[in-house]
Amino acid sequence: MVPWRRARWRHWRNGWSTAPPKPKLTGPLKVGGNVQAARILNRVQPVYPPLARQTRISGTVRLHAIISKDGSIQQLEVQSGHPLLQQNALDAVRQWRYQPTLLNGEPVEVDTTIDVIFSLNQ
């Protein structure tokens, strides 16, 4: 069969659809590559712990988060950071809200990393 006839036959047999099939999701979508970072709508600033300020502790708390389909924080855990700063970072980020991330027009969960920076200069 001539190549163009084979392609025509395949389209006819499959209902003339030329759109590629939608990918099937098996879990949260990871941010990076061709996936756009989730857009934050409400960011609550963490309270600097008084003991950490007195002892001049600063740094970054890195959190692993799953953002749900509605844009709320579904799951949150500490990956790294000073122990005196961790709880205040968790408390603040739990209140954050994101615009739902869409894939092919459907909201999806997003697996991402969030850095909360504690700086004494602020």
C-alpha positions as CSV (number, residue, x, y, z in Angstrom):
1,M,0.0,0.0,0.0
2,V,1.3,3.5,-0.8
3,P,2.3,5.4,2.4
4,W,-0.3,8.2,1.9
5,R,-3.1,5.6,1.5
6,R,-1.9,3.8,4.6
7,A,-2.2,7.0,6.6
8,R,-5.6,7.7,5.1
9,W,-6.8,4.2,6.0
10,R,-5.5,4.6,9.5
11,H,-7.4,7.9,9.9
12,W,-10.6,6.5,8.4
13,R,-10.4,3.4,10.6
14,N,-9.8,5.6,13.8
15,G,-12.6,8.0,13.1
16,W,-10.6,10.7,11.2
17,S,-9.2,12.0,14.5
18,T,-5.9,13.7,14.2
19,A,-5.6,14.8,17.8
20,P,-3.1,12.9,19.9
21,P,-4.5,11.0,22.9
22,K,-4.5,12.8,26.3
23,P,-1.7,11.6,28.6
24,K,-2.9,9.6,31.6
25,L,-1.8,10.9,35.0
26,T,-0.7,8.5,37.6
27,G,0.1,11.0,40.4
28,P,1.0,14.6,41.0
29,L,2.6,16.5,38.2
30,K,6.2,17.5,38.9
31,V,7.1,21.2,38.2
32,G,9.9,21.6,35.7
33,G,10.6,20.9,32.0
34,N,7.4,21.8,30.0
35,V,5.3,22.2,33.2
36,Q,4.7,25.8,34.3
37,A,5.2,26.6,38.0
38,A,2.0,27.0,40.0
39,R,0.9,30.6,40.4
40,I,0.5,31.7,44.0
41,L,-2.6,33.7,44.9
42,N,-2.2,34.1,48.6
43,R,1.3,34.0,50.2
44,V,1.4,34.3,54.0
45,Q,4.8,35.5,55.3
46,P,6.3,33.4,58.1
47,V,6.8,34.9,61.6
48,Y,10.5,35.0,62.5
49,P,10.8,33.0,65.7
50,P,12.0,35.3,68.5
51,L,14.6,32.8,69.8
52,A,16.0,32.4,66.3
53,R,16.2,36.2,65.9
54,Q,17.9,36.6,69.3
55,T,20.5,34.0,68.5
56,R,20.9,35.5,65.0
57,I,19.9,32.3,63.1
58,S,18.9,32.8,59.5
59,G,18.7,30.5,56.5
60,T,16.4,28.7,54.1
61,V,13.8,26.0,55.0
62,R,13.2,23.7,52.0
63,L,9.8,22.1,51.9
64,H,8.4,19.3,49.7
65,A,4.7,20.1,48.9
66,I,1.8,18.5,47.0
67,I,-0.5,21.2,45.8
68,S,-4.1,19.8,45.3
69,K,-6.3,20.3,42.3
70,D,-8.1,23.2,44.0
71,G,-4.8,25.0,44.7
72,S,-4.5,24.4,48.5
73,I,-1.5,22.7,50.1
74,Q,-2.4,19.0,50.4
75,Q,0.8,17.6,51.8
76,L,3.8,19.3,53.3
77,E,7.1,18.0,54.8
78,V,10.5,19.5,55.7
79,Q,13.4,18.5,53.5
80,S,16.0,20.8,55.1
81,G,16.5,23.9,57.3
82,H,17.3,24.9,60.8
83,P,15.0,23.3,63.4
84,L,14.1,26.7,65.0
85,L,12.8,27.9,61.6
86,Q,11.0,24.8,60.4
87,Q,7.7,25.0,62.3
88,N,7.1,28.7,61.4
89,A,7.8,27.9,57.7
90,L,5.3,25.0,57.8
91,D,2.7,27.2,59.5
92,A,3.0,29.9,56.9
93,V,3.1,27.7,53.8
94,R,0.0,25.7,54.9
95,Q,-2.0,28.9,54.5
96,W,-0.7,29.6,50.9
97,R,-3.2,29.2,48.0
98,Y,-2.4,28.7,44.4
99,Q,-4.3,29.1,41.1
100,P,-5.1,25.5,40.1
101,T,-2.6,24.1,37.6
102,L,-4.3,22.9,34.4
103,L,-3.1,20.1,32.0
104,N,-5.2,19.9,28.8
105,G,-7.9,22.0,30.6
106,E,-8.1,19.7,33.6
107,P,-6.9,20.7,37.1
108,V,-4.0,18.5,38.3
109,E,-2.1,18.0,41.5
110,V,1.4,19.4,41.5
111,D,4.5,18.0,43.2
112,T,6.9,20.8,44.0
113,T,9.7,22.2,46.3
114,I,9.2,25.5,48.2
115,D,12.0,27.5,49.7
116,V,11.2,29.8,52.7
117,I,14.0,32.3,53.4
118,F,14.5,33.7,56.8
119,S,16.8,36.7,56.7
120,L,17.7,38.9,59.7
121,N,17.9,42.0,57.3
122,Q,14.1,42.1,56.9
